[in-house]
């Protein structure tokens, strides 16, 4: 993992204990969610083959990425395992939150956080800068709301204060409202608006399909909230918010001692802020030293004692 070696005995013990309790393969994914990550997950599942356990636990640190890749990763894990548990001890944003829809249980640590599922679009005027797809939708909503309010205010003022007849007052109010908002509406690109709307619908459709397996969402409205209703892409959805608004309370849990020990170490290794991807099968990468059985231990002790006796006899001679 970028030169970092995991050799902590306590960590290996915690992984072995958790894996045994859950009968689960434990996997660590950190970094951007993209097609490469899906390919690596698929390669891992194929390599495990018949050695796969019945369930799986995924420790995920990410700020998001490609919703198509997120959907495929969640579906691939769902195809190969009975029960899926997602462990969140740091950021699990955007496409990471979409992945959460496919998991039967979501364990969120004290520092873990989900985020809204609004799509990020490249800024046309800045290099390597992105804007939320919700920016355009919220701008349209704001313009519509204030255009209606302005028209009503103009009409009421001219009808009741200026005592103008309704026909003349309404036409004047229309012209004033048009003049006030026409320039703002002219900046809206209808083609880009259509693209944004389709992208949001794709994310929502993926969420519906993943939830059909996991049944983790409280309702269809909860999914709509994740896609459309939060005010900013960086909005923090902690464990309390997730339970209260989005997910079924019995499927969002606090971590156990072993889960917390593993999650904290993995977050320090790769908090998910880098684009590079780390994918680790924890069961095999961080494995405790095998303990010899009593018979083997006895044989080893006898052999060691014989060697010592031979050395002692040769010295005495």
N, C-alpha and C positions, 0 to 999 in steps of 0.2 A: 504494500500500500504506500507507494511513493517513498520507498525506503524505510518505512516505519515497520518495525517488527513487533508483533504482539506476543509477548512471552510471559505475561503476568499470570502466575499460578492461580490467583483468586479469580481472575477473569475466566480462565479455562474451566475452573470448577463451576462457576456460575453458568457458563454456557452448557456444560454437561448436565447440570441439574435441571436447567430450564428445558433443554431438549428432551430429557427423559420424562419430565412432568407433562409436557405437551405432546410427546411423541412427534416432534417437529424438526424439520430442517430449518436452521436459522441462517438467514441471509442478510447481508449488509449491502445496501445500495446508497451511494452518496454522489452528489453532483447533478449535472443537468440531465433531465429526462429527454432522451432522443433515441433515434432508431438504433444507434450503436448499443445503447443500454439494453434495448429489447433483444437484440441479437445475442448479447452476452448472457442475458438471463436464459434465453432459449438454449444456448450452448451448455450452460450449467445444468439445466434440467435434463438435457439429453445425456450428458456425461454421468449424471447420477443414476440414470436408468432404473433398474430394479432395486437399487440401494436407497431410493427415495423413501422417506418416512411418510406416515399417513397425513400429517398436517405440515404447515409451514408458517414461520414467523419472519416478517420482513422489517428490519430496522432501516428507516428511510430518512435521509437528510437531503433536502432539495429545495431550491427556490422555484422549481417548475421546469417548463420546457414544452415539448411537443405533445398536444393532447392525444394524437393518434398513437404515439409510442406509449403513453401512459395507459391508454385503453388496452393495448396489446399485451403489455406486461401484466396488468391485472387479470386479463382473460387467460393468459398462459398459465399463471399460477393457479387460477381457479380450475383449469382443465386437469391439472396434475395432483391437486391436493383436496382433501375433504374440507378442512377448516383452515381459514386464513386469518392470521393476526398481524395487524400493522402496529409497529412501535414508533412513536414520534417523541423524540427527546430534543428536537431543535426545530428548524423551519421545515414545513411540509406544505409548500405554497402552490397555488394555481394547479398545474397538472398533477402535482403530488396529491392535492385534495381530490382531484378526479380519481386517482388511483384508489384512494381510501374508500370510494363507493363499492369497490369489489371485495372488501374484506369483512369477514363476519364479526370481528372484534377489533376495536381501535383502542390501543393503550397510549395515553398521552401523559408524558412527564410534566413536571412543574414548569419547565422551560420550553415545552413543546407547543407548537402553534400551527394551525391550518390557515388557509387564506381563501379569499374569493376566487371563483373560477372564471373570471373575465379574461378574454384572450388579449395578449399583448401584440401590438402591431408596430412595425418599424416606423420611426419618425422620418417623414420624407425630407425634412430639412436638416436633420442632424445624423451624423454617423454613429452607429452603435448605441442609439437611444431609442427607447420604445415607449409607446403610449398605450393606455388601456383602451380596448374596444368600447368600453362603456362611456368614454369621453364623448364620442359622437352621439351615442344614444341619449345620454343625459343632457347634452346640449340641445338636441331636438326636443326633448321633453320640456326643458326650461323655456325654450322659445315658444312652444305651443301654449304653455301655461300663461306666460306673461303677455303673449299676443291677445289671448282671450280676455285677460284681465284689463289690458289697455283699451281694447275695443269697448268693453262694458263701461269702463270709467268715462271714456270720451262720450259715449252715447248718453249716459245718465247726466253728465254735466250739461250737454247741449240741450237735452230734452227738458230737464227740470230747472236748471239755472238760467239758461238763455231763452227758454220757452220756444225753441224751434220745433217745427212739426216733425213727426217721427221719420218720414221718408228722407227729408233733408238732413236731419240729425244723424241717421244711420249711414247715409252715404258719406257725410263728412267724417264720421268716426272711422269708416272703412279706409278712407284715403289717408287719414292721419296714422292709423295703425300700419298700413302698408308702407308708408314712407319711413316709419320708425324701424320696421323689422325687415324690410326688403333687402337691405345691404347685408344683414347678418345671415339671412337665408341663402344669399348668393354665394356665400363661402362654403356651403354644404355641397359635397360631391355625391350625387345620387348613386353613382357606380360604387364608390367606396363604402357608402352607407349600406348598400345591398350586400357587399362582401362581408362587412362587419356583422350584419344580421345573420347571414348564413353561418359564419364562424361560431357565433354564440349558439345557434341552433344545433350545430354539430356537437359542441361540448355538452349541451343539455341532453341530446339524444344518447351520447355515450354514457352519461350518468344514469339515465333510465335503464339501459341495458345491463350495466354493472350491478345496479341495485336489485334487479330481478333475481339475482343469485343470492346476494348477501342480506337483503331486506334490512339494511342498516339505517336507512333514512326514515325520519318520522312521517314524511308525507311527500307528495309531488311538489307541494308548495315550498318545502325545505330546499329542494333542488333548485327551484326557480329563484329562491332567495340567494343561494350561493352564486348563481350565474348573473343575476341582474340587480340585486337590491343593496349590496354593500357600497358605501360611498367612495372607496378607494381600493386599488389593487393591493396595497400594503396593509389593509385592515387586519388586525390580529384576532384570530378565532382561537381562544384558549379552550381548555377542557370544560370550563363552566358554560361558555357560550355554545360549544358543540353539543353539550347535553341539553341545554335549555331550548335551543332553537332548531337544531339540525338533525342530530342522530338520536336513535333510541337510547334511553338512559342506561339500559342494562347491557348495551353493546359498546359503551365508552367507559373505560376503566382507568383507575390509577395503577401505576406499576408496582409489582412486587419487589422485594429486596433484590432478587437475582436479576430481574428485568432492568431495574434502575441501575445496578452496578454495570451491566453490559452497555446500556444506552449512554451512560455518562462517558465511558471510555471511548466509545465509537464516535460520539459527538466531538470529543477533543481531537481525534485523529482526522476527521473530515467533516466540518460543520455544514457542508452542502453549498457553501458560497462560491466554490470554484466550479468551472465548467467541466473539468476533467472528471471522469467517472471511475469510482472505485466499486467493484463488485466482489464480495467475499462470501464464500460458503463457510460460516463460522465453525460448523461441526468438525470440519477437517483442517481448517487453517489454524484454529486455536483449540487444539485437542490436548487434554491432560495426558501426562505420562502414564502408560499402562502399568497397573499394579500386578506384580507377579503373584501367582497362587502360592499356597503354603508349601506344596511339594517342591516346586521350583526353587523357592526361597531356601528350603532345607538343603537341597542338593548343592546350591551355590555356596552356602555356608560351609558344608562339608569339604568341598573342593578347595575353598580358600584356606581352611584349617590345615588340610593336607600339605598345601604348598608351603605354609608357614613352618610346619613340622620338618619338611625336607630341608628348608633353608637352615633351620636351627641345628639339624643333624650335621649338615655339611660344615657349619661354622665350628662345631665342637670337635670335628675331626681335624 
